[in-house]
Amino acid sequence: MKCKAYVFANAADYDIDDIRDIITFAETPSKAKQDFSMETGIHYKDIRVQRLPWADKYESVDKIPVKEWLDHGWRFTCNICGAIIEDATNFYINNEGFYCKKCFDKWEEENDS
């Protein structure tokens, strides 16, 4: 059975950082709930999942292109200034995280010295 993409649908009900951004690939909704439960510590019966059919073809969170995320309403936050990144042309990444263009240019300048 092919895995499908799921997101933690009732994340707003919890005060845990980053659970809004959790996506998992699983064969069934039950398996997705189990993954979320193990990752967050929230009881299985309290978790609701929602399908993300647009992401199925990537088969892994790491394979989803930034533009695809942005085109489907997801946003990234700059690790330096906290700016919301909503455009792929303003999105930069390195081994330390996500950056807006301004912060990435500054980071590059500091690391070229």
Helices and strands as residue ranges (DSSP letters): E 4-8, G 11-13, G 19-21, E 23-26, H 29-40, G 44-46, E 49-51, G 53-58, G 61-63, H 66-71, E 76-77, E 84-85, G 88-90, E 92-94, E 97-99, H 101-112
